[in-house]
Structures are given as C-alpha cells and as structure tokens.
Amino acid sequence: MTATGAIAIPAGRFFFPLDDKLDLRGEDFSPSLLEKLEWLGGQEDSFEKGSQTAGKLLGLEITAKGLRNLTEKLGEERAERRDAEVLQFEKGDLSPRRPEPPQVAVVFLDGGRARVRASDAPPGVHEPDWNETKVANVSTYSNLNFQEDPKPEPPEKFLDPPQVVRLIEELKGASGNAKAKKQKTAGQNKEESRDKKERMPEPKKLLRTVVATKKDSDEFGRMVVTEAAQRGFFQAVKRAVVADGGIWIWAIAALHFVGFVFILDFVHLLSHLYAGAQAAHQGDLKKAWELYAKLLRLSWGGDVLEVLKILRKHAERLGEPPKGVREDDPRKVLWGTLGYVEKNKDKMEYPRYRREGLPISSAPVESLIRQVNIRVKGTQKFWVREGLEAVLQVNAACLSEDGRLEEFWRCRRRGRAVGQNRLKPAA
C-alpha cells in the first residue's frame, strides 16, 4: 500500500497526499470533512464507490486507495481506543456513559465471514482464506410486562409452507453475499400486512450500539462485556442474551453475562425442527409437515420435554447414523436436531419470555450481520487482516446509534498543522 490518493478542496484548491506513512493527527482539514470521508469509507460497499460519492456529493477528489488508507488509519485509532476501554473495564476504572441504567438490556451475538489475503506479498491476491467476523447488537428496550402470554399461538407465517421455506432460505443467506437481494412481490406485501395485524405488543427498541471484530471469541467477549458495562446493562431491570445456539456464543454468555436470561432464537429453532421433520418422513411431505407443525406449536408453548420425546422416538426409529455418513443423511439430520434441542432446552421458555416482554428472535443481529456484510463481504473483496479489523471498527461506529461516530471527532486530539510543503495547490 504505497500508492497515494489525493483530496482536492474546491475552496482552497489544496492537494493532500494520503499514504501508509501519513500521521493524520497532523492534518490541516476540519474534523467535519474527515468525518464525512470516514463515513464513506465505513459505510459504502467499496472504497471505489466511496471515492465516487465524495466527488459527487462533497466535491472532493480522493482515490479509492486514498480513502482506504484514511479509513484504515482512523479505524486503527478506534480499535486502540476500544482496547484501552477494555483494559480500563478489567481494572475497574471504566464508568458507565449514562447515569441511569436501562430498563431492558439485550445483547444479541452472531458471526459472519469475510475473505482475507496475505499482507506481505506482491500485488494481487495471495493465500486467500476465510476469516470469521463476530458482531454484537447491544440494545435497550422499553419495559413491557404481561400477566398472561400475549401471543399463545405462533404467527401464521411459521405455519405456512411457502413462508417457512423462505424464512429458512433467508436464514441460510444471512451470512452469504449481502448483495443477493430479492424483490418483494405483491403476495409478500400482503403477507407482511397480515403479520402486522397479528403482531403481539412488543417492546420498543430504544438505542443500539455495535461491536464488530475479526479477533477470536475470547477477545470478542471482552469487547462486548465492556460495551455492555459502559451502557449500564448489569444494573438493568431485565437482562437477556439472544443467539442462535452456537457453542462459542453461549460460552461467551456464560463467562461474561452471569444473571442474564439466555434465549435461543426461535427462527433458528424453527429451521432445525423443519429439517428434523423432513428427515423423519423423507419422501412423505404431508407427514413431514404435520410433524413439523406439531413440534413448532409445542416449542412455541414451551413444552420442550414433549418435543424431545417426539424427536427421540423418530430418531430411534431411523437408527443412529454410522460413522462417515453424509451430512444430509436423514439419520444424521434427525439426531442433529435432537442434539440441538437437548443442548438448548434451558433457553426455550418462550411463554415466560413473551410475558416479560423479552425478544425471542435474533433478527436484530441477523439484519446487522447483513449490513456488515455489505461492507466487508463480496466475491471481489480480499482484505489484509489488519485492514479488515480497522474497517470493521469504522463500520460499527457508523451503525451505532449513540453518536459515537461524531463523538470521536469531538474528542480526537489534533496535532500540529501540516508542514509548509505538505499542502500544495492542486494541479
């Protein structure tokens, strides 16, 4: 990364070289201008598009490489601040950002993927690989309570075959290419209107902040608990962690979020129940659907023991899968469904969660993963690992709703102005 970019400012016609070695704390640009460029680098789906938008909307000329270098430099600064806050928290020196704790605090956790490449290599993509990205949606909600289950019957879309299939396809695609979007049909719009009519009273989401990293789950857990502590989550009236059942996620929750209610995302459970029912009655769509509908209703009502009993009966009927069997073998699928429910049975008290006004879906973090993927995942995107981490920090700041993107620029120290030869008239 030795090529330079250039920003041309119409008012002063200044030329500003941006390269790897530039210390941006010596810049002669206003924070508001750099803030806009950082937002473009963190939010547009590519640096090329960010460069084009800067020219069209801001009247600035900056190359894609220049915008990349700027974004990565600022992302590194954000990462340094984040890591310093983690150390402060672990020393007991970090104070909450707000004096009053929230009423309802919910942490949603999930993971995605992005492509990386070797950093010390000639131009081009060398040693391509996948790197797991980890994302937390840290949200507060209004406080609702119900004496009885406000929604004792499952939503119609969970019992409508076309909609169930579409839900499962969307779930599988949540970590896929974020650009693959489908157009809504008139039928879908009608279904959405029906969903709104039957929707139960729900707590209102108040404020979301975002944590994102490519680092391992231990580091991620430290970052998330620091963010939650700064927002007063451990003093909240109600506290919950909602996730899809990943072992690494529940390990983080058990270590860092003691006293929180752990909730298994219902849509992920739905997808496992559907797969298990299809495996139990392979080739008989009617019986498979009837089994799925029965398991779905029992799970919605919190009767986990009956769900386990039924799944075990069918699994034993098919027999245990032999070693080396294919992943899609009905026996392996069905026993996998049984194991999934068994591992998460203590996180499936859905009637109780609904009465307490807690979310039972990880949709907020699923949609967040899609937003992150728009920025960092694509068939032509291969990141140097350090660059990926930096851009994730800028993207997380852009997606947070607490003004941290702007606050960074209010608090960021500015060094001495650039030297006499740093700024030159644009040619």
Phi, psi and omega per residue, in radians:
M1 nan 1.218 3.134
T2 -1.911 -0.211 3.117
A3 -1.184 2.599 -3.118
T4 -1.888 2.697 3.042
G5 -1.907 3.115 3.130
A6 -2.554 2.422 3.012
I7 -1.936 2.228 3.059
A8 -1.949 2.138 -3.106
I9 -1.720 2.044 -3.069
P10 -0.941 -0.688 -3.040
A11 -1.137 -0.784 -3.056
G12 -1.955 -0.094 -3.113
R13 0.898 0.872 3.130
F14 -1.603 2.627 3.054
F15 -1.946 2.187 -3.060
F16 -2.162 1.829 3.114
P17 -1.277 2.355 3.093
L18 -2.075 2.030 3.102
D19 -2.461 -3.140 -3.052
D20 -1.043 -0.577 -2.982
K21 -1.562 -0.064 -3.053
L22 -1.286 2.221 3.009
D23 -1.572 1.874 -3.005
L24 -1.212 -0.171 3.114
R25 -1.278 -0.110 3.079
G26 -1.792 0.296 -3.051
E27 -1.305 2.797 3.137
D28 -1.960 0.393 3.125
F29 -1.778 2.663 3.112
S30 -1.200 2.574 3.080
P31 -0.990 -0.590 -3.103
S32 -1.128 -0.625 3.118
L33 -1.218 -0.809 3.139
L34 -1.148 -0.584 3.095
E35 -1.066 -0.732 3.124
K36 -1.137 -0.728 3.131
L37 -1.168 -0.664 3.093
E38 -1.090 -0.724 3.127
W39 -1.061 -0.741 3.118
L40 -1.110 -0.714 3.128
G41 -1.176 -0.506 -3.108
G42 -1.611 -0.381 -3.029
Q43 -1.919 -0.641 3.128
E44 -1.130 2.680 -3.033
D45 -1.316 -0.080 3.045
S46 -2.785 2.778 3.076
F47 -1.189 -0.534 3.083
E48 -1.068 -0.796 3.136
K49 -1.180 -0.656 3.091
G50 -1.078 -0.695 3.098
S51 -1.092 -0.752 3.128
Q52 -1.131 -0.732 -3.133
T53 -1.140 -0.673 3.101
A54 -1.044 -0.701 3.123
G55 -1.204 -0.751 -3.078
K56 -1.252 -0.808 -2.985
L57 -1.687 -0.547 -3.085
L58 -1.846 -0.186 -3.101
G59 1.216 0.456 -3.118
L60 -1.954 2.463 3.070
E61 -1.834 1.950 3.093
I62 -2.424 2.280 -3.129
T63 -1.237 2.835 3.100
A64 -1.056 -0.705 3.121
K65 -1.163 -0.662 3.101
G66 -1.110 -0.736 3.115
L67 -1.167 -0.660 3.095
R68 -1.080 -0.835 -3.119
N69 -1.080 -0.718 3.118
L70 -1.105 -0.828 -3.118
T71 -1.104 -0.760 -3.134
E72 -1.146 -0.693 3.120
K73 -1.087 -0.798 -3.140
L74 -1.215 -0.614 3.077
G75 -1.125 -0.643 3.081
E76 -1.116 -0.698 3.089
E77 -1.087 -0.740 3.114
R78 -1.120 -0.692 3.121
A79 -1.127 -0.695 3.104
E80 -1.088 -0.736 3.115
R81 -1.137 -0.734 3.108
R82 -1.038 -0.817 -3.111
D83 -1.147 -0.617 3.099
A84 -1.138 -0.661 3.116
E85 -1.177 -0.641 3.090
V86 -1.064 -0.794 3.128
L87 -1.127 -0.692 3.087
Q88 -1.051 -0.781 -3.141
F89 -1.065 -0.786 -3.092
E90 -1.194 -0.380 3.049
K91 -1.542 -0.120 -3.123
G92 1.419 0.342 -3.076
D93 -1.850 0.126 -3.060
L94 -1.773 2.167 -3.120
S95 -1.670 2.617 3.076
P96 -1.045 2.600 3.135
R97 -1.256 -0.511 -3.112
R98 -2.139 2.475 -3.093
P99 -1.186 -0.604 -3.092
E100 -1.666 2.190 3.100
P101 -1.220 2.705 3.131
P102 -1.269 2.828 3.067
Q103 -1.341 -0.849 -3.109
V104 -2.216 2.140 -3.091
A105 -2.116 2.194 -3.085
V106 -2.286 2.293 3.071
V107 -1.933 2.112 3.073
F108 -1.857 2.311 -3.105
L109 -2.194 2.458 3.115
D110 -2.819 3.040 3.135
G111 -2.361 2.679 3.068
G112 -2.316 -2.804 3.118
R113 -2.558 2.661 3.053
A114 -2.536 2.686 -3.126
R115 -1.539 2.447 3.107
V116 -2.217 2.919 3.132
R117 -2.494 2.949 3.118
A118 -1.166 2.420 -3.123
S119 -1.536 -0.648 -3.138
D120 -1.651 1.315 -3.091
A121 -2.647 2.808 3.094
P122 -1.087 2.965 3.103
P123 -0.942 2.525 -3.099
G124 1.950 3.127 -3.124
V125 -1.662 2.037 3.119
H126 -2.156 2.458 -3.140
E127 0.910 0.950 3.130
P128 -1.131 2.537 -3.112
D129 -2.741 2.931 3.051
W130 -1.729 2.418 3.061
N131 -2.125 2.303 3.130
E132 -1.341 2.277 3.002
T133 -1.764 2.587 -3.118
K134 -2.197 2.364 -3.028
V135 -2.345 2.417 3.053
A136 -2.141 2.303 2.983
N137 -1.767 1.968 -3.061
V138 -1.923 1.777 -2.937
S139 -2.194 2.635 3.006
T140 -1.936 2.672 -3.087
Y141 -2.374 2.808 2.994
S142 -1.224 2.773 -3.031
N143 -1.746 2.018 3.087
L144 -2.119 2.511 3.082
N145 -2.373 2.516 3.135
F146 -2.296 2.405 3.087
Q147 -1.231 -0.599 3.100
E148 -2.147 2.874 3.106
D149 -1.022 2.042 -3.099
P150 -1.259 -0.230 -3.131
K151 -2.508 1.278 -3.078
P152 -1.189 -0.398 3.124
E153 -1.809 2.460 -3.140
P154 -1.156 2.685 3.098
P155 -1.012 2.582 -3.118
E156 -1.026 -0.598 -3.089
K157 -1.127 -0.403 3.108
F158 -1.368 -0.170 -3.129
L159 -2.142 0.337 3.097
D160 -1.998 1.998 -3.004
P161 -0.878 -0.891 -3.119
P162 -1.052 -0.691 -3.121
Q163 -1.235 -0.619 3.106
V164 -1.117 -0.788 3.114
V165 -1.059 -0.729 3.138
R166 -1.159 -0.694 3.095
L167 -1.029 -0.763 -3.118
I168 -1.179 -0.698 3.101
E169 -1.105 -0.722 3.120
E170 -1.142 -0.635 3.132
L171 -1.139 -0.748 3.121
K172 -1.155 -0.562 -3.105
G173 -1.499 -0.061 -3.096
A174 -1.057 -0.569 3.135
S175 -1.796 0.210 3.129
G176 -1.608 -2.777 -3.110
N177 -1.200 2.046 -3.035
A178 -1.204 -0.243 -3.113
K179 -1.427 -0.239 -3.113
A180 -1.378 1.474 -3.103
K181 -1.876 2.508 3.134
K182 -1.797 2.519 3.070
Q183 -1.321 2.467 3.108
K184 -1.323 2.444 3.083
T185 -1.718 2.923 3.103
A186 -1.066 -0.645 3.117
G187 -1.091 -0.701 3.120
Q188 -1.124 -0.694 3.125
N189 -1.079 -0.680 3.097
K190 -1.127 -0.705 3.130
E191 -1.113 -0.691 3.141
E192 -1.151 -0.662 3.104
S193 -1.115 -0.707 3.116
R194 -1.137 -0.687 3.110
D195 -1.070 -0.697 -3.128
K196 -1.131 -0.667 -3.135
K197 -1.153 -0.643 -3.058
E198 -1.635 -0.021 -3.065
R199 -1.152 2.380 3.136
M200 -1.342 2.796 3.049
P201 -1.006 2.267 -3.075
E202 -2.173 2.601 3.042
P203 -1.130 2.569 -3.123
K204 -1.533 2.296 3.078
K205 -1.249 2.312 -3.064
L206 -1.799 -0.900 -3.059
L207 -2.658 2.312 3.134
R208 -2.052 2.350 2.905
T209 -2.144 2.802 -2.966
V210 -2.245 2.387 2.996
V211 -2.081 2.285 3.134
A212 -2.486 2.481 -3.139
T213 -2.806 2.817 2.976
K214 -1.793 -0.033 -3.096
K215 -1.258 3.030 -3.026
D216 -1.270 3.011 -3.021
S217 -1.136 -0.537 3.102
D218 -1.118 -0.827 3.116
E219 -1.119 -0.724 3.132
F220 -1.045 -0.793 3.128
G221 -1.020 -0.718 3.115
R222 -1.115 -0.690 3.127
M223 -1.142 -0.759 -3.059
V224 -1.198 -0.759 -3.127
V225 -1.161 -0.563 3.070
T226 -1.133 -0.782 3.110
E227 -1.084 -0.778 -3.136
A228 -1.106 -0.712 -3.136
A229 -1.141 -0.713 3.125
Q230 -1.094 -0.463 -3.134
R231 -1.662 0.131 3.058
G232 1.296 0.430 -3.055
F233 -1.132 -0.525 -3.072
F234 -1.357 -0.147 3.056
Q235 -1.849 0.080 -3.106
A236 -1.193 2.704 3.105
V237 -1.148 -0.781 3.104
K238 -2.170 2.421 -3.080
R239 -2.398 2.349 -3.121
A240 -2.587 2.683 2.955
V241 -2.101 2.224 -3.139
V242 -2.080 2.249 -3.100
A243 -2.723 3.106 -2.981
D244 -1.608 0.023 3.130
G245 1.801 0.051 3.099
G246 -1.104 2.359 -3.089
I247 -1.051 -0.739 -3.105
W248 -1.129 -0.546 -3.138
I249 -1.218 -0.815 -3.122
W250 -1.202 -0.440 3.053
A251 -1.160 -0.731 3.069
I252 -1.083 -0.796 -3.113
A253 -1.082 -0.766 -3.114
A254 -1.140 -0.590 -3.101
L255 -1.383 -0.744 -2.957
H256 -1.861 -0.326 -3.006
F257 -2.159 0.872 3.070
V258 -1.098 2.345 -3.117
G259 1.638 -0.172 3.055
F260 -1.466 2.681 3.026
V261 -1.459 2.234 3.122
F262 -1.690 2.202 -3.053
I263 -2.175 2.204 3.058
L264 -1.392 2.218 3.102
D265 -0.970 2.217 -3.032
F266 -1.222 -0.578 -3.107
V267 -1.212 -0.645 3.046
H268 -1.117 -0.707 3.069
L269 -1.053 -0.784 3.118
L270 -0.946 -0.790 -3.106
S271 -1.121 -0.639 3.105
H272 -1.227 -0.716 3.127
L273 -1.117 -0.701 3.133
Y274 -1.105 -0.804 3.138
A275 -1.094 -0.721 3.133
G276 -1.129 -0.711 3.128
A277 -1.150 -0.709 3.095
Q278 -1.099 -0.670 3.136
A279 -1.229 -0.638 -3.117
A280 -1.160 -0.564 -3.112
H281 -2.240 0.957 -3.126
Q282 -1.047 2.229 3.133
G283 1.603 -0.184 3.113
D284 -2.103 1.552 -3.035
L285 -1.088 -0.633 -3.120
K286 -1.127 -0.882 -3.140
K287 -1.125 -0.655 3.133
A288 -1.093 -0.754 -3.139
W289 -1.176 -0.718 3.124
E290 -1.061 -0.701 3.116
L291 -1.162 -0.784 3.116
Y292 -1.016 -0.842 -3.104
A293 -1.048 -0.673 3.129
K294 -1.162 -0.800 3.124
L295 -1.119 -0.660 -3.138
L296 -1.114 -0.825 -3.135
R297 -1.123 -0.723 3.121
L298 -1.100 -0.740 3.140
S299 -1.151 -0.744 3.116
W300 -1.042 -0.644 3.127
G301 -1.454 -0.007 3.077
G302 1.439 0.203 -3.132
D303 -1.534 1.248 -3.037
V304 -1.206 -0.630 -3.119
L305 -1.086 -0.683 3.112
E306 -1.197 -0.651 3.082
V307 -1.058 -0.804 3.130
L308 -1.101 -0.700 -3.136
K309 -1.071 -0.791 -3.115
I310 -1.177 -0.775 -3.135
L311 -1.094 -0.716 -3.131
R312 -1.146 -0.667 3.129
K313 -1.044 -0.800 -3.115
H314 -1.261 -0.631 3.130
A315 -1.119 -0.744 3.131
E316 -1.198 -0.559 3.096
R317 -1.103 -0.717 3.136
L318 -1.368 -0.480 -3.101
G319 1.634 2.745 -3.131
E320 -1.255 2.542 -3.135
P321 -1.264 2.365 3.093
P322 -1.239 2.848 3.121
K323 -1.122 2.505 3.098
G324 1.381 0.140 -3.117
V325 -1.265 2.693 -3.140
R326 -1.108 2.671 -3.120
E327 -1.086 -0.546 -3.103
D328 -1.611 0.167 3.065
D329 -1.099 2.279 -3.086
P330 -0.924 -0.653 -3.137
R331 -1.127 -0.739 -3.141
K332 -1.194 -0.704 3.131
V333 -1.093 -0.805 -3.082
L334 -1.184 -0.770 3.086
W335 -1.146 -0.553 3.068
G336 -1.138 -0.701 3.088
T337 -1.107 -0.766 3.111
L338 -1.047 -0.775 3.132
G339 -1.126 -0.657 3.142
Y340 -1.102 -0.804 3.137
V341 -1.168 -0.729 3.138
E342 -1.036 -0.777 -3.108
K343 -1.176 -0.499 -3.020
N344 -1.942 0.226 -3.035
K345 -1.079 -0.470 3.134
D346 -1.416 0.022 -3.126
K347 -2.068 0.415 -3.029
M348 -2.192 0.577 3.099
E349 -1.520 1.097 -2.964
Y350 -1.089 -0.704 3.090
P351 -1.010 -0.715 3.109
R352 -1.119 -0.781 -3.127
Y353 -1.068 -0.710 -3.137
R354 -1.168 -0.696 3.102
R355 -1.082 -0.610 -3.103
E356 -1.514 0.054 3.097
G357 1.229 0.535 3.130
L358 -1.751 2.557 3.121
P359 -1.234 2.535 3.102
I360 -2.042 0.182 -3.138
S361 -2.207 2.461 3.067
S362 -1.600 0.336 3.130
A363 -0.917 -0.651 3.126
P364 -1.025 -0.641 3.124
V365 -1.486 -0.481 3.064
E366 -1.090 -0.790 3.120
S367 -1.170 -0.586 3.104
L368 -1.157 -0.728 3.087
I369 -1.006 -0.708 3.119
R370 -1.086 -0.714 3.127
Q371 -1.133 -0.723 3.097
V372 -1.133 -0.712 -3.137
N373 -1.094 -0.600 3.103
I374 -0.983 -0.626 -3.099
R375 -1.465 -0.702 -2.937
V376 -1.951 -0.160 -3.065
K377 -2.073 2.385 3.116
G378 3.125 2.805 -3.070
T379 -1.115 -0.446 -3.110
Q380 -1.867 0.182 -3.103
K381 -1.787 2.026 3.074
F382 -2.248 1.934 -3.017
W383 -1.670 2.500 2.800
V384 -1.226 2.402 -2.989
R385 -0.984 -0.729 3.136
E386 -1.129 -0.669 3.121
G387 -1.160 -0.672 3.112
L388 -1.082 -0.801 -3.139
E389 -1.068 -0.726 -3.125
A390 -1.140 -0.785 -3.116
V391 -1.181 -0.600 3.080
L392 -1.058 -0.616 -3.139
Q393 -1.193 -0.725 3.115
V394 -1.171 -0.755 3.131
N395 -1.077 -0.729 3.117
A396 -1.103 -0.687 3.109
A397 -1.141 -0.688 3.116
C398 -1.134 -0.608 -3.075
L399 -1.509 -0.214 3.098
S400 -1.366 2.633 -3.007
E401 -1.927 0.269 -3.084
D402 -1.807 0.204 3.104
G403 1.365 0.304 -3.095
R404 -1.198 -0.453 3.092
L405 -1.077 -0.795 -3.124
E406 -1.318 -0.651 -3.107
E407 -1.083 -0.609 3.098
F408 -0.980 -0.730 -3.093
W409 -1.363 -0.462 3.069
R410 -1.234 -0.584 -3.048
C411 -1.704 -0.268 -3.047
R412 -1.178 2.219 3.133
R413 -1.265 2.445 3.088
R414 -1.949 2.254 -3.135
G415 -1.408 -2.868 -3.131
R416 -1.110 2.736 3.138
A417 -1.144 2.844 -3.115
V418 -1.140 2.712 -3.126
G419 -1.185 3.000 -3.030
Q420 -1.060 -0.569 -3.083
N421 -1.681 0.028 -3.115
R422 -1.260 -0.680 -3.129
L423 -1.811 2.276 3.128
K424 -2.365 2.657 3.097
P425 -1.047 2.446 3.093
A426 -1.188 2.511 -3.140
A427 -1.244 nan nan
